[in-house]
Amino acid sequence: MGAKHTGSLGRRKFLRAAAFAGIGVTLNEFASGAPATAQLSGAGMPLADELVEATLKRLFGNRTFQKGDDKIKLELPLIAEDGGNVAITIDSSLPVSGAANVSNIYIISDKNRRPMLAKFSFTPDCGRAFVSTAIRLATTTDVRAIVEMNDGTLYSVSKHVRVTISGCDLPAQS
């Protein structure tokens, strides 16, 4: 009856100390007069209402996209009755092992508030570059599947999807 559980208490103390140490560094920098810098977004993280061009630039820099029509099969419905649950399948014939192999597959919706919907990473143990999932779409849009190779090469395919009922909150139109 009098047993004391200390496991979570230890974690709580650790988290408090870690949070305090982080605040302490910030307060020390502030007190010392060090110049303040604004961080709009974490490294690689999207900004609110980011445009697809900004997302592509943030993720891939100035690298060019090669057509992947003969290497990537993208399956999406032409009309999505419910934008909140749109089935998508990406199957690539590109290898996941060897000198040049698939490292990531990205799903990007051109007109969502945050265009990057998912990123899947692959290792040689995966066997093949295949993804089947469901996504949310805000409105009628192009959906892109981008395959990134370990050498930085990018392959892209896209399909247009007509969305009848939005699966996302849209920003106020002005």
N, C-alpha and C positions, 0 to 999 in steps of 0.2 A: 504494500500500500504506500509506503514512503519512498518507493524507488524514484530516483531523479533521472530524467532524460536530459543528457547533456549534449547529444549529437547536434541538434539543431541550434542550441544555444551557442555552441562553438562556431557554427557557420554564421550565425547572426553577428557575433562579435567580430568575426573576420570581415564580413561584408561592411559592417559599420566602420571598421578601421580602414578598409580599402577606400570606402567612399570619403571618409574624412581626409585621408592622405591626398586623394585627388582634389578635394576642395582646398586643402592646405596649399598645394602647389599653385593652384589658381590664385588664391589669396596672396601668397608670397609674390607671385609675378605682378599682381595688381599693386601691392604695397611698395614694391621696388621701383615702380614706374616703368616697367617693361612695356613696350608697345603692345597694344591689344590687337588681335586679329580675329576677324569673324570667320567662322567655319560654317558655310551655308549647308554643307552636306558632308557626311562621312565619306571616307575614301571609297569611291566607286558607287556611292549610294545616290539614288535619284532625288531630284528636287521635286517639290509639289508641282503638279501640272506641267511636267517636263514635256517638251515637244519631241517627236520621234527623232528629228535631226540631232538634237542635243543628246539624246540617249545613245544614238549610234556613235556620235563623236566621243562621248564619255567612255563607252565600252570598247571601241575599236580604233579610236584616234583617226588617223588619215589613211588607214589601210583600205584598199579597194576590195570590192566584192566581186567574186567570179560567179557566173551563172551556174547554178547547181542542178538544173533541170534533169540532167542525165545521171546525177549522183545522189539526189535526195528526192524521196517520195513524200509529199505533204498531202495528207487527207483531212479535209474539213468539209462540212456541209456548205452548199451554196447559199442556203437560207437557214439561219438559226432562229427557230421559233422563240427560244428563251436564251438571251445573251448571258444568263447566269450559269449556264451549263452547256458549253459547246465542246463536243468531242473533237480531239485532234490526235493524229498519229503522224509521227515522223520516222521514216525508215531510210537509212543511208547505206549505200553500198561501199562507202569509204571505210578503210580498215581502222580498227581500234588498237592494233598492235603493229609493230614494225617501225621503220625509220620515220615515215610520215604517217601520223594517225590522228583520229578524231580525239580532241581533248574536251570540247564542250559543244552543246547544242543550246541555242537561245531561241525562245519564242517571243516575238515582238508584235504588238498590235499598234498599228499606226495612229489610231485615234483614241486610245485609252489615256486616262490622265497620267498614268505611269506605264509607258509603252512596254517595258520589259516585263513580261508575265512570268517567265521561268528561265532558269539556267540549269542544265543537266551536265554533269561532268562524267567523263568516261575513263576507264583504265583498261588495260589489256584483258583483265579478268571478266569484263563485261561481255566479251564474245562478239558483240555487234553494236552499232550505234542505232538504237531503236528506242522510241519514246511513245507512250500512249497515255493520255491524260485528258482532263477536262479543263477548260479555261473560261474566264469571264470576259465578255466583250461589252463595251459601253454603247456602241452604235455600229452602223454599217462601216466596214473598214477593210483594209488589207492586213492580212496576218502573214508574218514572215517567219521562216525557219532559217536560222543562220548556223552553219556548222563551222566551228573554229578548229583548225588543225594545230598540232603541237608546234609546227614551224611558223605559225602566224597566218597562214593562208585562210581566207574566208570564202565560203560558198553560201549562196543565198537563193531561196525560192520563196514565192509568195502566192497567196490566193486571196481573192476578194470574197468576203462573207457579208451577206445582207442580214442584218439583225432586226427582227420585228419588235422585240421587247428588250429594253436595255437590261443588262446584268450588273450595271454599276451606277453609282451616283454620278451624275454629270454636273460640271460646274455651271453656275448661273450664266445664262446667255445674256450678252449686253448688246 
